[in-house]
Amino acid sequence: MDTLVIFTVAAAWAAILAVIAWGAVTSWRRVMSSGDTLPIFGMLERRGLVIQRLERSPDTLYAAVRRCTMCRERTYCTDWLAGSVKGRAPACPNADYMDGASRA
């Protein structure tokens, strides 16, 4: 009976580690797949924000860049900034960050 419990726990941990590894690999592929400039820089420029001024708080800028890198709407956002997609601006996970930076 103890062997069955140990085997079950080991299998559960192996499954958890496999899911974590899969997530890390897919995230890495998403980050490395595109050599384009991240849309956050175009959005900041569009709002008149200067990146050098935002570098004063590197932790929040880093978090915003990370959110943009991992965003599923990155391609749509890039197309919208280029003008090839008409309509509303895409929902951006960095909207609050950019609003706060505009007020500062």
C-alpha positions, 0 to 999 in steps of 0.5 A: 500500500505504501508503494502505491501512495508513493508512486501516486504522489511521485506521478502527481509531482511529475505531472505538475513539473511537466505543466510548469515546463510546458508553460515555460517553453510556450512563454519562451517561444512567444517571447522569442518568436517575434523580432518586432518592437513591442507595441507598448513603446508605440502606445507610449509614444502615441500618448506622448510619453517619453521612455527616458522619463519612465525609466526613473521607475524601472520596476514598473516599466519592467512589469509593463514590458513583461505584460506586453510581451506575454499579451495574447493581443500583441499582434492585433495591437501591432497591426492597430498601431500600424493602421492596418486594423480600424476600430477601437484600440485593443484592450491593453493590460497596461492601460492603468500603467499608461494612464498613471504615467500620463498623469505624473 
